[in-house]
Amino acid sequence: MNAQTVAPYFVTQRDKTLSSLRQFIDIDALNGLGKPPAFLGVQEANPWSRDDLGFPTASALAAFNSEKAVSILRQGISSRAIEPLSDLFGVGKGDFAAYLDLDRTTALRRANKDQALPMHAAEGVLRLLELEAMATDTFESDDAAHGWLRRPHAMLEGECPLEAAKTSFGTRRVKDMLVAIKYGGVV
């Protein structure tokens, strides 16, 4: 008899939070990588895209299907997504709203009315989810990844990666750091 051994799958807090987030964002479509639904991770999209030292560049790591991301942005993301997102990142709702460049009161009012996030904030949500996926892949631990994202870093002028990611340039810097940590490159 040929029996296959299947490793048990333990549901993590991240899995539970991502599951509740699915009612607001189609993260499975965003992922677009053919992974199991609980997986939101990073894949080398173009293994040939490398820097001068031969390490993969941040642009070579594609966490999200950009076509689906654009579609999700056009549909809008409910402001009610801030609660599970703040749980995922381990920060308060007000702090998470600030990472999206939203006033806490405005975010709460929009959530109570079930209004969509403004475009810049919705894009910030996808940007932060992508960083979270890259960090989780890099550190191979939810706690280590989230701790790193919340901790101030000297290479970000004392800002934490979540704060730096308010801008596309800051996000690029954080991605470069994650690639360097994962592959041992120079930042």
Order of alpha helices (4+ residues) and beta strands (2+ residues): alpha-alpha-beta-beta-alpha-alpha-alpha-alpha-alpha-alpha-alpha-alpha
